Amino acid sequence: MPMTTSATAPSRTNLLGLTRRQMEQFFIDMGEKKFRATQVMKWIHAEGCDDFSLMTNLSRGLREKLEAVAEIRAPGIVYEGQSKDGTRKWVLEVGDGSFVETVLIPSENGQRRTLCVSSQVGCSLDCSFCSTGKQGFQRNLTSAEIIGQVWVATKSGGGLKDSTHRPVTNVVMMGMGEPLLNYEPVVASMHLMLDDNAYGLSKRRVTLSTSGVVPMIDRLGDDIEVSLAISLHAPFDELRNTLVPLNKKYDIRTLLDACKRYLDKCPGIHMITVEYTMIKDINDQQEHAEALATLLDELPCKINLIPFNPFPGSGYEKPSRNQIMRFQKWLFERGYAAPVRMTRGDDIDAACGQLVGRVKDRTRRQERYIKTLSIDAG
């Protein structure tokens, strides 16, 4: 069946991004019974169907009515590539001539297939070690554009109906953008990820990663229960101010207190994932490991060590493998699980911090960054 594209006329309601409650209301407004929502959600998400005429358990009259007032429109695939390690990347067109990137990462044993999903076109933050942030920011994605990434990957790479592949087993909101600055569409999309009539993922298999938008962490705990990861990257406020400028607004202690409140609100989530990008001579020394261990002493957590992925003009370097192992050993001696996240998909620019789409940057950050590179090269 042909995949629709974002060029489709927007006058009809796109059902792809509607939660169960929203879908029920859509059918009630049409004068239909709300159980139709369950039927259509299964067709869209479990079957990967974007053609109403194929929804055979709906009457012909209802199918014709749906074709007149609704559509199922996913982002269009512009590029699909596969790394030598099995990682797959899609560049997706989401309208306005903008592209975002989505990455599917299989585990070595093939039992886990983790999809890294974007929430914004570009990123409104400007973390100094992340190439995505250097592209600037255009806009938030809609819920259809967010869940559409899961839909595309499931059809193209996860294959709920493809016996040669396992379906997408985990989703991480760690792609382009800060998810908590696009709150409602992100939460709606995660509700669909958890819904048994859509993707049916466990709350522990859907992870939202944030740089630390504290008020929205508190709100998140009231609205949905999913795993939470924080992009920490430094144990000292002065250093984190440089790496993650948002820290100037919500410092480390404020962020960690919000994480504790989140765990209190979400009894099914037992720990926070702390993401720590390791940068040579910046945050990879023993003093950093010791301070990090002390800082996290009262927070149930695991620490993911992420070797920095270099990009032009960053001014940062990746630590040696020996230094990364030493850092891990220092944390282990303090009682922390600190796995090193292996770099995946770097040969197709799909590794952590490398996702770069086409962004009509309304912040002009990209323009300033390129100008800086030109000056440095001169």
C-alpha positions as CSV (number, residue, x, y, z in Angstrom):
1,M,0.0,0.0,0.0
2,P,1.5,3.4,-0.8
3,M,2.7,5.6,2.0
4,T,1.1,9.1,2.1
5,T,3.4,12.1,2.4
6,S,3.3,15.4,4.3
7,A,2.3,17.2,1.0
8,T,-1.2,15.9,1.4
9,A,-3.8,18.7,1.8
10,P,-4.2,19.4,5.5
11,S,-8.0,20.1,5.5
12,R,-8.9,16.6,6.7
13,T,-8.2,15.4,10.2
14,N,-5.0,13.4,10.5
15,L,-6.0,10.4,12.6
16,L,-2.4,9.2,13.0
17,G,-1.6,11.4,16.1
18,L,-4.9,11.0,17.9
19,T,-4.9,9.3,21.3
20,R,-7.6,6.9,22.2
21,R,-9.7,9.6,24.0
22,Q,-9.2,12.0,21.1
23,M,-10.1,9.2,18.6
24,E,-13.3,8.3,20.5
25,Q,-14.3,12.0,20.5
26,F,-13.7,12.2,16.8
27,F,-16.1,9.3,16.1
28,I,-18.7,10.6,18.6
29,D,-18.6,14.0,16.8
30,M,-19.2,12.0,13.5
31,G,-22.3,10.5,15.1
32,E,-20.6,7.1,15.4
33,K,-20.1,4.7,18.4
34,K,-16.9,5.3,20.2
35,F,-15.8,1.7,19.8
36,R,-14.9,2.6,16.2
37,A,-11.9,4.3,17.7
38,T,-10.4,1.0,18.8
39,Q,-11.0,-0.6,15.4
40,V,-9.3,2.2,13.5
41,M,-6.4,2.5,16.0
42,K,-5.6,-1.1,15.5
43,W,-5.7,-0.7,11.7
44,I,-3.4,2.3,11.8
45,H,-0.9,1.3,14.4
46,A,-0.9,-2.5,14.7
47,E,-1.5,-3.2,11.0
48,G,0.3,-0.1,9.6
49,C,-2.6,0.7,7.3
50,D,-3.1,4.2,5.9
51,D,-6.0,3.3,3.5
52,F,-9.5,3.4,4.8
53,S,-10.8,1.2,2.0
54,L,-8.8,-1.7,3.4
55,M,-10.4,-1.5,6.8
56,T,-12.7,-4.4,6.2
57,N,-14.5,-4.5,9.6
58,L,-15.9,-1.0,8.9
59,S,-19.0,-0.6,6.8
60,R,-18.6,0.8,3.3
61,G,-20.5,3.9,4.3
62,L,-18.2,4.6,7.2
63,R,-15.1,4.1,5.1
64,E,-16.4,6.5,2.5
65,K,-17.3,9.0,5.2
66,L,-13.7,8.7,6.7
67,E,-12.2,9.2,3.3
68,A,-14.1,12.5,3.0
69,V,-13.2,14.0,6.4
70,A,-10.0,12.2,7.6
71,E,-6.6,10.9,6.5
72,I,-3.7,8.9,7.9
73,R,-0.6,11.0,6.9
74,A,2.8,10.0,8.1
75,P,6.0,11.9,7.5
76,G,7.5,11.2,4.1
77,I,10.7,9.2,3.8
78,V,13.5,11.2,2.1
79,Y,16.4,8.9,3.0
80,E,16.8,5.5,4.6
81,G,20.3,4.1,5.4
82,Q,21.7,1.2,7.3
83,S,25.0,1.2,9.2
84,K,27.4,-1.7,9.1
85,D,26.4,-2.4,12.7
86,G,22.7,-2.8,11.8
87,T,21.6,0.7,12.9
88,R,19.0,2.2,10.6
89,K,18.4,5.9,10.0
90,W,15.5,7.6,8.3
91,V,15.4,11.2,7.2
92,L,11.8,12.3,7.2
93,E,10.1,15.3,5.7
94,V,7.6,16.8,8.1
95,G,6.4,19.8,6.1
96,D,7.7,23.3,5.5
97,G,10.7,21.8,3.7
98,S,12.0,20.6,7.1
99,F,13.6,17.2,7.8
100,V,14.0,15.3,11.1
101,E,16.0,12.1,11.7
102,T,14.9,8.9,13.4
103,V,17.2,6.0,14.3
104,L,16.5,2.3,15.0
105,I,19.2,0.6,17.1
106,P,19.2,-3.2,17.4
107,S,20.9,-4.9,20.3
108,E,23.7,-7.3,19.5
109,N,21.5,-10.3,20.2
110,G,18.6,-8.9,18.3
111,Q,16.2,-9.1,21.3
112,R,15.9,-5.3,21.7
113,R,15.2,-2.8,18.9
114,T,15.3,0.8,20.3
115,L,13.9,3.6,18.2
116,C,15.3,7.1,18.9
117,V,12.5,9.6,18.2
118,S,12.7,13.4,17.5
119,S,10.4,15.9,19.1
120,Q,11.4,19.2,17.4
121,V,12.7,20.5,14.1
122,G,16.2,21.4,15.4
123,C,16.6,22.1,19.0
124,S,15.7,25.2,21.0
125,L,18.6,24.5,23.4
126,D,22.3,25.0,22.5
127,C,24.3,22.3,24.4
128,S,27.9,22.9,23.4
129,F,28.7,19.2,22.7
130,C,25.7,18.4,20.5
131,S,25.8,19.0,16.7
132,T,21.9,19.0,16.6
133,G,21.8,22.1,18.7
134,K,24.1,23.9,16.3
135,Q,21.4,23.7,13.6
136,G,19.2,26.1,15.5
137,F,15.4,25.7,15.9
138,Q,12.4,26.0,13.7
139,R,9.3,24.5,15.3
140,N,7.8,21.8,17.4
141,L,6.6,18.6,15.8
142,T,2.9,17.6,16.0
143,S,1.8,14.4,17.7
144,A,1.3,12.9,14.2
145,E,4.8,13.8,13.2
146,I,6.2,12.3,16.4
147,I,4.2,9.0,16.4
148,G,4.6,9.0,12.7
149,Q,8.3,8.2,13.2
150,V,7.3,5.0,15.1
151,W,4.8,4.2,12.4
152,V,7.4,4.6,9.6
153,A,10.0,2.5,11.5
154,T,7.5,-0.2,12.3
155,K,6.5,-0.5,8.7
156,S,10.0,-0.1,7.2
157,G,12.3,-1.6,9.8
158,G,10.5,-3.1,12.8
159,G,7.8,-5.0,10.9
160,L,5.0,-6.0,13.2
161,K,3.9,-8.3,10.3
162,D,7.4,-9.1,9.1
163,S,8.5,-12.5,10.5
164,T,12.1,-11.7,9.6
165,H,12.3,-8.8,12.1
166,R,11.3,-8.2,15.6
167,P,9.1,-5.1,16.2
168,V,10.2,-1.9,17.8
169,T,10.6,-3.0,21.5
170,N,11.8,0.3,23.0
171,V,11.3,4.0,22.3
172,V,13.6,6.8,23.6
173,M,12.6,10.4,23.1
174,M,16.3,11.3,22.6
175,G,16.3,12.5,19.0
176,M,16.3,16.0,17.8
177,G,14.9,18.5,20.2
178,E,14.0,18.9,23.9
179,P,10.8,16.8,24.4
180,L,9.6,18.8,27.5
181,L,9.5,22.0,25.5
182,N,7.0,20.4,23.2
183,Y,4.9,18.9,26.0
184,E,1.4,18.1,24.8
185,P,2.3,16.5,21.4
186,V,5.1,14.4,23.1
187,V,2.8,13.2,25.9
188,A,0.0,12.4,23.4
189,S,2.5,10.4,21.4
190,M,3.8,8.5,24.4
191,H,0.2,7.6,25.3
192,L,-0.1,6.0,21.9
193,M,3.2,4.1,22.4
194,L,1.7,2.6,25.6
195,D,-1.8,2.0,24.3
196,D,-2.5,-1.8,23.8
197,N,-4.5,-0.9,20.6
198,A,-1.5,1.0,19.2
199,Y,2.1,-0.1,20.0
200,G,1.5,-1.7,23.5
201,L,4.9,-0.9,24.9
202,S,5.7,-1.1,28.6
203,K,6.1,2.1,30.6
204,R,9.6,1.0,31.3
205,R,10.3,0.7,27.6
206,V,9.4,4.2,26.7
207,T,11.9,6.7,27.9
208,L,11.8,10.5,27.8
209,S,15.2,12.3,28.0
210,T,15.4,15.9,29.1
211,S,18.1,18.4,29.7
212,G,16.2,19.5,32.8
213,V,13.1,21.5,32.2
214,V,12.1,21.2,35.9
215,P,8.5,22.5,35.8
216,M,7.6,20.1,33.0
217,I,9.2,17.2,34.9
218,D,6.7,17.9,37.7
219,R,3.9,18.1,35.2
220,L,5.0,14.9,33.5
221,G,4.6,12.9,36.7
222,D,1.0,14.0,36.9
223,D,0.1,13.1,33.3
224,I,1.9,9.8,32.4
225,E,4.2,7.2,33.8
226,V,7.3,6.5,31.6
227,S,11.0,6.0,32.2
228,L,12.9,9.3,32.7
229,A,16.5,10.1,31.6
230,I,18.3,13.3,32.4
231,S,21.2,14.7,30.4
232,L,23.5,15.6,33.2
233,H,27.0,15.5,31.7
234,A,28.7,17.3,34.6
235,P,28.7,17.1,38.5
236,F,29.4,20.9,39.0
237,D,27.1,23.8,38.1
238,E,29.9,25.9,36.7
239,L,30.9,23.2,34.2
240,R,27.3,22.2,33.4
241,N,26.5,25.9,32.7
242,T,28.9,25.6,29.8
243,L,27.9,22.2,28.5
244,V,24.1,22.6,29.1
245,P,23.1,26.3,29.2
246,L,19.7,25.4,30.6
247,N,21.5,24.7,33.9
248,K,21.7,28.5,34.4
249,K,17.9,28.4,34.9
250,Y,17.5,25.1,36.6
251,D,20.7,24.1,38.4
252,I,21.8,20.5,39.2
253,R,20.2,20.4,42.7
254,T,16.9,21.7,41.4
255,L,16.9,19.1,38.7
256,L,17.8,16.2,41.0
257,D,15.0,17.3,43.4
258,A,12.5,17.2,40.5
259,C,13.7,13.7,39.7
260,K,13.0,12.5,43.2
261,R,9.5,14.0,43.0
262,Y,9.0,12.2,39.7
263,L,9.9,8.8,41.2
264,D,7.5,9.5,44.1
265,K,4.7,10.2,41.7
266,C,5.5,7.1,39.5
267,P,5.7,4.0,41.6
268,G,6.2,1.8,38.6
269,I,9.4,3.6,37.7
270,H,12.2,2.6,40.1
271,M,15.2,4.6,38.9
272,I,16.3,7.6,36.8
273,T,18.8,7.1,33.9
274,V,21.6,9.7,34.1
275,E,23.2,10.4,30.8
276,Y,26.8,11.5,31.0
277,T,28.6,12.4,27.7
278,M,32.4,11.9,28.3
279,I,34.6,14.7,26.9
280,K,38.4,14.5,27.0
281,D,39.9,16.6,29.8
282,I,36.6,18.3,30.4
283,N,34.5,16.0,32.5
284,D,36.4,12.7,32.5
285,Q,38.8,13.0,35.4
286,Q,38.7,11.2,38.8
287,E,37.5,14.4,40.5
288,H,34.4,14.4,38.2
289,A,33.7,10.7,38.9
290,E,34.0,11.2,42.7
291,A,31.8,14.3,42.6
292,L,29.2,12.6,40.4
293,A,29.0,9.6,42.8
294,T,28.5,11.9,45.8
295,L,26.0,14.0,44.0
296,L,23.8,11.1,43.0
297,D,24.0,9.3,46.4
298,E,20.4,9.8,47.3
299,L,18.9,9.3,43.8
300,P,18.0,5.8,42.6
301,C,19.7,5.8,39.3
302,K,22.0,4.2,36.7
303,I,24.6,6.1,34.8
304,N,25.0,5.8,31.1
305,L,28.5,6.8,30.0
306,I,28.4,8.1,26.4
307,P,31.7,8.7,24.6
308,F,31.6,12.1,22.9
309,N,31.0,11.9,19.1
310,P,33.2,14.6,17.5
311,F,31.8,17.1,14.9
312,P,33.5,20.0,13.1
313,G,34.2,23.1,15.2
314,S,33.1,21.6,18.6
315,G,36.5,22.1,20.2
316,Y,35.9,18.8,22.1
317,E,37.6,15.4,21.8
318,K,36.6,11.9,22.7
319,P,38.5,10.4,25.7
320,S,40.7,7.4,25.2
321,R,39.1,4.0,25.8
322,N,41.4,3.5,28.8
323,Q,40.3,6.8,30.3
324,I,36.6,5.8,29.9
325,M,37.3,2.5,31.5
326,R,39.0,4.2,34.4
327,F,36.1,6.5,34.9
328,Q,33.7,3.6,34.9
329,K,35.9,1.8,37.5
330,W,35.8,4.8,39.8
331,L,32.0,4.8,39.7
332,F,31.8,1.1,40.1
333,E,33.9,1.3,43.2
334,R,31.3,3.8,44.6
335,G,28.5,1.3,43.9
336,Y,27.1,2.6,40.6
337,A,26.1,0.6,37.6
338,A,27.7,2.7,34.8
339,P,27.5,0.9,31.4
340,V,29.4,2.5,28.5
341,R,27.0,3.1,25.7
342,M,28.7,1.9,22.6
343,T,28.7,4.3,19.7
344,R,26.3,3.0,17.1
345,G,25.6,4.2,13.6
346,D,28.4,6.8,13.4
347,D,29.2,5.8,9.8
348,I,25.8,7.1,8.8
349,D,25.8,10.0,11.3
350,A,23.2,8.3,13.4
351,A,25.1,8.3,16.7
352,C,24.2,10.2,19.8
353,G,24.5,14.0,19.3
354,Q,24.9,13.6,15.5
355,L,21.3,13.9,14.4
356,V,21.1,16.9,12.0
357,G,18.0,17.5,9.8
358,R,17.2,20.4,7.5
359,V,16.2,23.3,9.7
360,K,14.9,26.7,8.6
361,D,16.6,28.2,11.6
362,R,14.5,31.0,13.0
363,T,17.1,31.5,15.8
364,R,19.9,32.2,13.3
365,R,22.1,30.1,15.5
366,Q,23.2,27.9,12.6
367,E,24.3,31.0,10.6
368,R,26.3,32.3,13.6
369,Y,27.9,28.9,14.1
370,I,29.0,28.6,10.4
371,K,30.4,32.1,10.5
372,T,32.4,31.1,13.6
373,L,33.8,28.0,11.8
374,S,34.8,30.2,8.8
375,I,36.7,32.6,11.1
376,D,38.5,29.8,12.9
377,A,39.5,28.2,9.5
378,G,40.8,31.6,8.3
